Amino acid sequence: MTFLIWFAAIALLAQLASIAIVLSVKLRHRSREAAPTPRPPVTLIRPICGLENNLERCLASSFRLDWPTYEILFCVARADDPAAALARRLMAEHPDVPSTLLVGEDPFSANPKLNNVVKGWRSARHDWIVMTDSNVLMPADTIERMIARWDSGTGLVCSPPVGTEPENAGALLESAWLNSFQARWQLFADACGFGFAQGKSMLFNRHVMTQLGGFERLGDEVAEDAAATLLIRTADLKVRIVHEPFPQPLGKRDIAAVWKRQLRWARLRRASFPLYFLPEILTGAALPTAAMIALAATGTLPLLAPLAYLAAWYGAEVLLARGYGWPSSWRILPAMLARDLLLPALFVAAWFGSGFEWRGNAMTVADNDNSRSARIREAVVRTRNKAREKARALVAARSH
């Protein structure tokens, strides 16, 4: 019983401490941050693929950024994609902002998104490059917020998605997962100095990426954000997170689709960062609350102790959501509880499976190993070709 008491107490302390740290960082930086100077020209790359909820609104926000000089590159794999027609119309409606639609893909990795956007990277006119998914609603100060986080020790700035405007139970569940859980832990990790990249919105510097081997190195893993995190850390640089993440308007969501998306992310985290993934089983309220119920059932604690425990746990989480302006009405409480009840099942499913689907593409975390094998083969070929070139040069020199 002593173990259960300590386990429940430490879990609640971790919950409260992480929320307190994230809120304190937000309040501290809100009063200190100023507009970045200078304001360099920026290339905005937005991959598009099919028509999705709030797509027009999110893409249109690209043209209303408060930044003196920037260009927009929409990247699509196929010319007949309906999202391409939408991008063309928006470009025609905003002739004052330089914008281009790039069509085609270069299949250099197992990641379809990278195969789509690599042409944007190669076509970018500016050295500061923001890559933002099509379902992110970009605030007017998006670029300002991201560049404000860049310093001499930074290699990448990211923003996790924040689920906003939920219209049904599935969207509320996704909000509970994205906001006070995933975004909170990413903000906490950033506050502790070991931020993780998130692929929804990423700010790159071309010179930094060139020194690290080029944009194509993001294909080293199936997930580009995992590859970016590993790449930046190997250079002894930091991944920074914006202090107020950007919104993703959800509308209506299917609960099964929410589960599949969370399972995909969990399997990718498990494959890329297994040691960091292990403690995730302890981050939700399900296991510590079960410990509290067991203690109350045996008479060790009062019968109302589990309810008081849950009130403290979720009260702090709602306080965090309100502090950031995330969905925090009473309807979010059942969604938070459902999320935490699903977390143990998600953890088990992540360990005992490797397949997932992304935008109709069947993929597997085993592609990480395939990518590594391909890189080894490419390195061998490059070394062999260089040796042959040196031999030819030596023969040519001797012949003269």
C-alpha distance (Angstrom), angle and dihedral (degrees) to the residues before:
residue distance angle dihedral
M1 . . .
T2 3.78 . .
F3 3.80 89.4 .
L4 3.83 91.2 53.3
I5 3.80 91.4 50.5
W6 3.79 92.4 50.6
F7 3.80 92.2 44.4
A8 3.81 93.6 52.0
A9 3.80 92.4 43.6
I10 3.82 94.6 49.8
A11 3.82 91.8 46.0
L12 3.81 92.0 52.9
L13 3.79 91.4 44.9
A14 3.82 90.5 52.6
Q15 3.81 89.9 49.0
L16 3.80 93.6 50.7
A17 3.81 95.1 40.7
S18 3.81 94.6 50.7
I19 3.80 91.6 49.4
A20 3.81 92.4 46.6
I21 3.83 91.7 50.7
V22 3.81 93.7 48.3
L23 3.81 92.4 48.4
S24 3.80 93.0 46.4
V25 3.82 92.4 51.0
K26 3.80 90.7 50.3
L27 3.80 93.3 50.1
R28 3.80 92.9 45.3
H29 3.79 95.9 50.2
R30 3.81 94.6 41.8
S31 3.80 89.5 69.1
R32 3.83 96.8 38.7
E33 3.81 106.6 43.0
A34 3.79 117.8 97.0
A35 3.78 131.8 -175.9
P36 3.82 109.8 -74.4
T37 3.78 118.0 -106.1
P38 2.97 125.8 -125.6
R39 3.81 104.6 31.6
P40 3.83 105.3 -148.9
P41 3.81 123.2 -162.0
V42 3.80 113.1 -89.9
T43 3.79 136.7 -157.2
L44 3.81 114.9 -143.5
I45 3.82 115.0 -155.4
R46 3.80 117.3 -165.7
P47 3.82 118.6 -178.2
I48 3.80 113.7 -150.9
C49 3.80 129.8 -167.4
G50 3.79 122.1 167.1
L51 3.80 131.3 -29.7
E52 3.79 114.3 -61.8
N53 3.77 138.6 169.7
N54 3.84 113.5 -58.9
L55 3.82 91.1 -4.2
E56 3.81 96.9 142.6
R57 3.79 92.4 47.8
C58 3.81 92.5 48.8
L59 3.81 95.0 46.5
A60 3.80 91.9 45.0
S61 3.81 89.2 56.7
S62 3.84 86.9 66.8
F63 3.81 89.5 72.3
R64 3.81 95.8 52.5
L65 3.80 101.4 60.3
D66 3.79 117.7 137.1
W67 3.80 96.9 -128.6
P68 3.81 127.3 115.8
T69 3.81 100.2 -132.5
Y70 3.78 127.5 17.9
E71 3.78 140.5 132.0
I72 3.80 129.9 -148.2
L73 3.80 123.5 -137.7
F74 3.80 115.0 -170.4
C75 3.81 110.5 -161.2
V76 3.80 122.3 -158.7
A77 3.80 129.5 168.2
R78 3.82 97.9 -143.7
A79 3.80 130.9 35.1
D80 3.83 91.6 -140.4
D81 3.81 93.3 56.8
P82 3.85 106.7 123.2
A83 3.81 89.4 -134.6
A84 3.82 88.2 64.4
A85 3.82 91.2 62.3
L86 3.80 89.8 50.7
A87 3.81 91.3 50.3
R88 3.82 91.1 50.3
R89 3.81 91.2 51.8
L90 3.81 93.0 48.9
M91 3.80 90.7 48.4
A92 3.80 90.0 52.5
E93 3.82 90.8 49.3
H94 3.83 92.0 52.3
P95 3.82 106.7 43.1
D96 3.82 90.6 155.0
V97 3.84 92.0 72.4
P98 3.84 116.3 66.3
S99 3.80 106.7 -119.8
T100 3.79 138.3 163.0
L101 3.79 135.9 -172.1
L102 3.82 112.5 -139.0
V103 3.81 117.8 -162.9
G104 3.80 128.8 -162.1
E105 3.77 138.3 40.9
D106 3.77 138.8 -113.5
P107 3.84 108.4 -146.0
F108 3.80 98.4 -148.6
S109 3.83 96.0 134.7
A110 3.79 143.4 29.4
N111 3.83 88.8 -105.5
P112 3.85 113.2 91.3
K113 3.81 91.3 -162.0
L114 3.82 92.3 57.4
N115 3.80 90.8 45.5
N116 3.80 86.7 56.3
V117 3.83 100.4 44.3
V118 3.81 100.2 40.3
K119 3.81 89.5 85.8
G120 3.79 87.8 57.0
W121 3.78 91.7 53.2
R122 3.80 91.0 50.2
S123 3.82 92.2 47.2
A124 3.82 96.9 45.4
R125 3.80 112.8 122.4
H126 3.80 95.4 -159.8
D127 3.79 133.7 62.1
W128 3.81 95.7 -133.8
I129 3.80 108.0 71.9
V130 3.81 128.4 -175.2
M131 3.81 117.1 -165.4
T132 3.82 112.7 -164.9
D133 3.80 129.1 174.6
S134 3.78 118.7 -116.8
N135 3.83 94.9 -113.9
V136 3.82 95.1 57.9
L137 3.81 116.9 102.3
M138 3.80 104.4 -139.7
P139 3.83 115.2 -142.9
A140 3.81 115.4 -140.1
D141 3.82 90.1 -107.1
T142 3.83 95.5 48.9
I143 3.80 96.1 119.8
E144 3.80 92.1 41.2
R145 3.82 91.9 54.3
M146 3.78 92.3 48.8
I147 3.80 98.3 46.1
A148 3.82 89.9 45.3
R149 3.81 87.5 66.4
W150 3.81 94.8 52.2
D151 3.80 118.8 101.8
S152 3.79 137.6 153.9
G153 3.81 92.0 -76.2
T154 3.80 96.0 49.4
G155 3.79 126.4 105.0
L156 3.80 100.1 169.7
V157 3.82 139.7 8.6
C158 3.80 120.6 -153.2
S159 3.77 142.4 175.6
P160 3.79 122.9 -149.7
P161 3.81 114.3 -140.6
V162 3.80 119.6 -97.9
G163 3.80 114.8 -150.9
T164 3.81 109.8 -131.0
E165 3.81 137.2 171.3
P166 3.83 97.3 25.8
E167 3.80 112.0 -170.4
N168 3.81 103.2 -176.7
A169 3.80 143.0 19.8
G170 3.80 93.4 -84.8
A171 3.80 92.1 53.8
L172 3.81 91.0 47.3
L173 3.80 89.3 52.9
E174 3.79 90.1 50.3
S175 3.83 90.4 48.7
A176 3.80 90.5 52.6
W177 3.79 89.7 50.8
L178 3.80 97.9 43.5
N179 3.79 100.8 40.6
S180 3.78 122.8 35.2
F181 3.80 91.1 19.4
Q182 3.82 113.4 37.5
A183 3.82 99.5 20.4
R184 3.80 89.9 42.8
W185 3.81 93.6 54.0
Q186 3.81 91.5 45.1
L187 3.80 90.8 51.1
F188 3.80 89.1 47.1
A189 3.82 92.0 50.8
D190 3.81 89.6 49.3
A191 3.82 90.7 50.5
C192 3.81 88.1 53.0
G193 3.81 91.9 50.9
F194 3.80 102.2 -106.7
G195 3.79 105.2 91.9
F196 3.80 121.8 177.0
A197 3.80 123.2 -140.1
Q198 3.79 119.6 -112.6
G199 3.79 117.8 -157.9
K200 3.81 98.1 -143.6
S201 3.82 94.6 83.1
M202 3.80 123.5 5.7
L203 3.81 132.1 172.3
F204 3.82 114.9 -153.7
N205 3.77 134.5 -178.3
R206 3.79 112.2 -142.6
H207 3.83 94.0 -144.5
V208 3.81 92.0 53.1
M209 3.80 92.0 48.5
T210 3.81 91.4 47.3
Q211 3.79 90.5 54.4
L212 3.81 89.0 50.6
G213 3.80 93.6 53.1
G214 3.79 102.4 -83.6
F215 3.79 138.0 -76.6
E216 3.80 90.7 -66.4
R217 3.83 88.7 71.6
L218 3.81 86.7 77.6
G219 3.80 85.3 75.0
D220 3.81 89.5 67.6
E221 3.83 88.1 95.3
V222 3.80 131.7 33.4
A223 3.82 89.3 -115.0
E224 3.81 115.1 55.6
D225 3.81 93.0 -150.2
A226 3.82 92.0 55.7
A227 3.81 90.0 47.9
A228 3.80 90.5 48.4
T229 3.81 92.6 50.6
L230 3.79 92.8 50.8
L231 3.81 92.7 43.9
I232 3.81 94.8 49.6
R233 3.80 93.1 46.3
T234 3.80 92.9 51.0
A235 3.82 87.2 59.2
D236 3.82 90.2 52.6
L237 3.80 90.5 -113.9
K238 3.80 129.8 129.1
V239 3.78 133.8 -115.1
R240 3.81 107.1 -138.6
I241 3.80 127.5 -159.1
V242 3.81 123.3 -147.2
H243 3.79 111.2 -110.9
E244 3.81 93.5 -125.0
P245 3.83 111.5 34.6
F246 3.80 121.9 -139.7
P247 3.82 122.2 -101.8
Q248 3.78 128.4 -108.3
P249 3.83 108.8 -162.7
L250 3.79 105.2 -139.6
G251 3.79 107.3 -173.2
K252 3.80 106.1 175.7
R253 3.79 123.2 -4.6
D254 3.79 132.8 -172.2
I255 3.82 110.8 -126.3
A256 3.81 92.0 -139.1
A257 3.82 89.8 53.5
V258 3.82 90.3 49.3
W259 3.80 89.9 52.8
K260 3.82 92.6 48.5
R261 3.80 91.1 50.0
Q262 3.80 92.8 49.7
L263 3.80 90.4 46.5
R264 3.81 90.5 52.0
W265 3.80 91.8 51.3
A266 3.80 92.4 44.7
R267 3.81 92.9 51.7
L268 3.79 90.8 48.4
R269 3.82 91.5 49.9
R270 3.79 90.4 48.0
A271 3.82 91.3 50.7
S272 3.82 96.4 45.7
F273 3.82 102.3 32.9
P274 3.84 108.6 20.6
L275 3.82 95.4 161.6
Y276 3.81 91.9 51.7
F277 3.80 91.1 44.0
L278 3.81 94.8 55.6
P279 3.85 96.2 73.5
E280 3.82 92.3 51.5
I281 3.79 89.8 89.6
L282 3.82 87.3 67.0
T283 3.81 98.2 48.6
G284 3.82 99.9 80.2
A285 3.79 129.7 71.4
A286 3.82 97.1 -116.1
L287 3.82 100.7 87.4
P288 3.83 98.9 37.7
T289 3.81 90.6 46.3
A290 3.80 89.5 50.7
A291 3.81 86.9 53.6
M292 3.82 90.2 51.3
I293 3.80 91.3 49.5
A294 3.81 90.3 51.1
L295 3.80 90.6 50.2
A296 3.79 91.7 49.3
A297 3.82 92.4 46.5
T298 3.80 91.5 54.7
G299 3.79 92.7 47.8
T300 3.81 94.2 -112.3
L301 3.81 90.1 119.2
P302 3.83 132.0 22.6
L303 3.80 116.7 -86.0
L304 3.80 91.1 -113.2
A305 3.80 92.8 54.0
P306 3.86 94.9 94.7
L307 3.81 90.7 52.5
A308 3.80 91.6 49.5
Y309 3.80 88.5 48.0
L310 3.81 92.7 52.6
A311 3.81 90.7 46.1
A312 3.81 90.7 56.0
W313 3.82 92.8 43.2
Y314 3.79 98.3 49.8
G315 3.79 95.5 30.7
A316 3.79 89.0 63.9
E317 3.79 91.2 46.5
V318 3.81 92.5 51.5
L319 3.80 89.1 48.3
L320 3.80 88.8 54.8
A321 3.81 91.8 49.4
R322 3.80 91.6 50.5
G323 3.79 91.5 47.4
Y324 3.80 89.9 58.2
G325 3.79 96.8 37.4
W326 3.80 92.9 -113.3
P327 3.83 121.6 147.1
S328 3.81 104.1 -68.3
S329 3.81 108.8 155.9
W330 3.81 120.1 128.5
R331 3.82 88.5 -90.0
I332 3.81 90.9 70.8
L333 3.82 92.0 64.4
P334 3.83 96.5 70.7
A335 3.81 88.0 45.0
M336 3.82 91.4 53.4
L337 3.79 90.6 48.8
A338 3.83 92.0 48.2
R339 3.81 90.0 49.1
D340 3.80 92.6 53.1
L341 3.81 92.3 46.4
L342 3.82 88.5 53.4
L343 3.80 95.4 47.0
P344 3.84 97.0 83.0
A345 3.82 90.5 49.6
L346 3.81 90.2 47.5
F347 3.80 90.9 50.4
V348 3.82 92.5 52.1
A349 3.81 93.3 44.4
A350 3.81 90.1 50.6
W351 3.80 92.0 56.0
F352 3.80 97.1 43.2
G353 3.78 100.2 50.1
S354 3.77 141.4 39.1
G355 3.80 107.8 -168.7
F356 3.80 127.5 96.8
E357 3.79 140.7 155.1
W358 3.81 127.4 -120.8
R359 3.82 118.3 -172.5
G360 3.78 91.8 -29.7
N361 3.81 94.3 -44.4
A362 3.80 115.1 122.0
M363 3.80 107.3 -139.3
T364 3.78 140.1 164.1
V365 3.78 135.5 -153.4
A366 3.81 85.5 -123.9
D367 3.82 84.2 77.3
N368 3.81 84.8 79.0
D369 3.80 88.7 68.1
N370 3.79 91.0 44.0
S371 3.81 90.0 52.0
R372 3.80 91.3 50.6
S373 3.82 91.1 49.2
A374 3.79 90.6 49.8
R375 3.82 90.9 50.9
I376 3.80 90.4 51.4
R377 3.79 91.1 50.7
E378 3.81 90.8 47.9
A379 3.81 91.0 50.2
V380 3.80 90.7 51.0
V381 3.81 91.0 50.1
R382 3.82 91.9 48.0
T383 3.81 91.5 50.0
R384 3.79 91.6 47.8
N385 3.82 92.0 48.8
K386 3.80 92.1 49.1
A387 3.82 90.3 51.0
R388 3.80 90.5 51.0
E389 3.81 91.4 48.9
K390 3.81 90.9 51.2
A391 3.81 90.6 48.7
R392 3.81 91.8 50.4
A393 3.81 90.9 47.7
L394 3.81 90.4 50.5
V395 3.81 92.0 49.7
A396 3.81 90.8 47.3
A397 3.81 91.4 50.0
R398 3.80 92.0 50.4
S399 3.79 92.2 48.7
H400 3.81 89.6 58.5
